Amino acid sequence: MALAATAPASSALAACPATVPGSTSEAIKANEQRVLCLLREVEDATRQRKYDADLKALELRLARPPVPAPFTPPAPLTPP
């Protein structure tokens, strides 16, 4: 009954721009944007994995019957 949907690992590479060779200010800025994009992809993937784990834990908890409370005998009656 899992509803988890995970994106393929290669989606980060396809969504972010390619590395720009060189050490010009334009190349450095482009590579900075690439690194920020990759960081966002890692954050999204981490969030998705946490969601999947939380969902699985909830499904497992709901699938098990509840544990009954332990029986505690009543206190003995004492005459007044």
C-alpha positions, 0 to 999 in steps of 0.5 A: 500500500506504499504511495512512495514516489521516488525520482531517479538519481540521474534527474539531478544531472539532467536538471542542472547545467553542465560544468563550465570549464575555465576560471573567468568570472562568467565560468565561476558564476555559472559553476556557482549556479550549478553547485547551488542547483545540485545542492537544491537537488540533494535537499529535495532528494533528502526530503523525499527519502525522509517522506518515504521513510516516514510514510513506511513507518506510518504504514507499518504502525497502522498495519499492526494491531494495537497493543492492549494495555496490561491488566492490573488487578483492582486493589483488594476491598478493605472493610470500613 
